[in-house]
Amino acid sequence: MSARILIVDDEENIRYLYQQELLDEGYQTVLAKDGKECLDIVQTDPPDLIILDIRMPRMDGLEAIGKIIELNKNIPIIINSAYSTYKDDFMSWAADAYIVKSYDLDTLKQTIKDILTKKKEQ
């Protein structure tokens, strides 16, 4: 059974790029365009891992992290932002990893693999 990964980003092209790359890696994917949609999915059908953008309308990623942890603290979260400045924000420390966006997704894919492997071993 392959892992289900929730991709949360307000940019449609980013969501679909990541979805295609992760499907090619053998993962199942679910897409959300903002923090509110993300929380609906976490409540109804929790994923195995969340890739979360920070700057989004309606509810940004940092606010979403707090609410995700309240709902289910066992879902690993990877913050994936174009801005490295948020690394200093206290809420970003709650995430399992922080990756600055790039069109080279090797770092992201390796981080996903590492986190899911660690989660299985626990």
Number of C-alpha atoms within 10 A of each C-alpha: 6 10 15 18 23 24 27 27 28 20 13 12 10 15 20 15 12 20 20 14 14 20 12 10 12 13 16 17 22 16 21 20 20 24 28 19 15 26 19 13 16 19 12 8 10 20 20 19 22 28 25 30 27 24 18 17 13 10 17 18 27 24 14 21 25 15 16 24 15 9 14 12 13 12 18 23 25 23 28 23 21 14 13 12 9 17 16 9 10 10 15 21 15 18 20 16 18 21 19 15 17 12 8 8 14 11 13 22 14 11 17 23 14 11 17 15 11 10 14 7 7 5
